[in-house]
Amino acid sequence: MTALLLPSWEMVVVCICTYDVSTCELTSQEQKFLEYDMDMNQKWTVVYYTTERGDIPVKEFLDEAKPTVKTKVLRILMHCEEYGLQGIIPHIKKLTGTPLWEIRISGTDSVRVLFMTQIGKRILLLHAFYKKTQKTSAKELHIALFRLKDYGGDERT
């Protein structure tokens, strides 16, 4: 019997509870996924990018944002810490051609928070901005990529 990587967190949990994974024939990729994502003892950690001067751009953005925007972002980050990326899938999107992901906040104010996942179940928040156009501007991507490079590179999961 082989295990399948299923799209939903609940479905994966059901499979693990139903089958003894140690007796399944898993590919190395499937085994690595199960070992990494199903480790319930280790929660995700949200880390804010900090400049050399001690500024925390994403925190400063949230401090100045409307209470509804701040509440939505912080709720998503709390869900991420508790349930991992699987718990926030409706709110995130991978940015094609970059190592970055975005948290998407819709409503009267469209907000994006650009982040990257790192080894050790860490989410590095790099940049937040109000999105005014359909496509994320090159300027906003450049800021996030510059901060990623400044932070120390690309240690993604």
ZAMARGU-4260 file (C-alpha; in steps of 0.2 Angstrom, whole numbers, plus 5000, padded with zeros to 4 digits):
<rodrens>
0) 5000/5000/5000 | 5007/5017/4996 | 5002/5034/5004 | 4997/5048/4994 | 5001/5066/4997
5) 4983/5073/4998 | 4979/5092/4996 | 4970/5094/5012 | 4977/5094/5030 | 4962/5085/5037
10) 4963/5071/5023 | 4982/5069/5028 | 4978/5067/5046 | 4964/5054/5042 | 4976/5044/5032
15) 4989/5044/5046 | 4976/5039/5059 | 4969/5026/5048 | 4985/5018/5041 | 5001/5013/5050
20) 5013/5023/5040 | 5028/5013/5046 | 5021/4998/5036 | 5017/5008/5020 | 5029/5009/5005
25) 5033/5027/5004 | 5044/5036/4991 | 5058/5046/4999 | 5048/5062/4995 | 5032/5056/5003
30) 5042/5051/5019 | 5051/5067/5020 | 5034/5076/5018 | 5026/5066/5032 | 5041/5068/5044
35) 5042/5087/5041 | 5024/5093/5040 | 5016/5080/5052 | 5028/5084/5067 | 5015/5090/5079
40) 5027/5094/5092 | 5035/5108/5082 | 5024/5123/5078 | 5028/5136/5065 | 5037/5152/5071
45) 5033/5169/5063 | 5049/5180/5062 | 5049/5198/5057 | 5063/5205/5046 | 5073/5218/5056
50) 5084/5231/5048 | 5102/5234/5055 | 5095/5250/5063 | 5082/5239/5072 | 5067/5244/5062
55) 5054/5231/5059 | 5045/5236/5043 | 5030/5224/5043 | 5026/5227/5061 | 5027/5246/5058
60) 5015/5244/5043 | 5003/5234/5054 | 5004/5247/5068 | 4999/5260/5056 | 4985/5250/5047
65) 4967/5250/5050 | 4961/5239/5065 | 4952/5228/5053 | 4967/5225/5042 | 4978/5222/5057
70) 4966/5210/5065 | 4965/5200/5048 | 4984/5198/5046 | 4987/5194/5065 | 4973/5181/5064
75) 4981/5173/5049 | 4998/5173/5057 | 4991/5165/5073 | 4983/5151/5063 | 4999/5148/5054
80) 5008/5147/5070 | 4995/5134/5077 | 4991/5124/5061 | 5005/5127/5049 | 5004/5133/5031
85) 4990/5120/5028 | 4979/5130/5039 | 4981/5146/5029 | 4980/5140/5011 | 4965/5150/5007
90) 4975/5166/5011 | 4992/5163/5003 | 4999/5162/4986 | 5016/5157/4979 | 5023/5171/4969
95) 5029/5163/4952 | 5048/5165/4949 | 5053/5170/4966 | 5056/5161/4983 | 5042/5172/4990
100) 5024/5169/4996 | 5011/5182/4999 | 4997/5183/5012 | 4982/5190/5004 | 4970/5201/5013
105) 4954/5206/5003 | 4941/5219/5007 | 4940/5238/5006 | 4959/5238/5008 | 4969/5225/4998
110) 4984/5221/5008 | 4999/5209/5004 | 5012/5203/5016 | 5027/5195/5007 | 5036/5181/5016
115) 5047/5166/5014 | 5047/5149/5023 | 5063/5143/5031 | 5071/5128/5037 | 5064/5124/5055
120) 5046/5129/5052 | 5049/5147/5052 | 5040/5160/5042 | 5050/5176/5038 | 5039/5191/5035
125) 5048/5203/5023 | 5037/5216/5017 | 5019/5223/5018 | 5010/5235/5007 | 4993/5240/5000
130) 4990/5232/4983 | 4982/5244/4971 | 4984/5235/4955 | 4980/5218/4948 | 4999/5213/4947
135) 5011/5214/4961 | 5023/5228/4956 | 5041/5225/4953 | 5045/5238/4966 | 5037/5229/4980
140) 5045/5212/4974 | 5062/5221/4974 | 5060/5227/4992 | 5056/5210/4998 | 5070/5201/4988
145) 5082/5215/4995 | 5077/5211/5013 | 5078/5193/5010 | 5096/5195/5004 | 5100/5207/5018
150) 5093/5194/5030 | 5105/5181/5025 | 5099/5173/5009 | 5088/5159/5004 | 5087/5145/5017
155) 5070/5139/5012 | 5061/5123/5016
</rodrens>
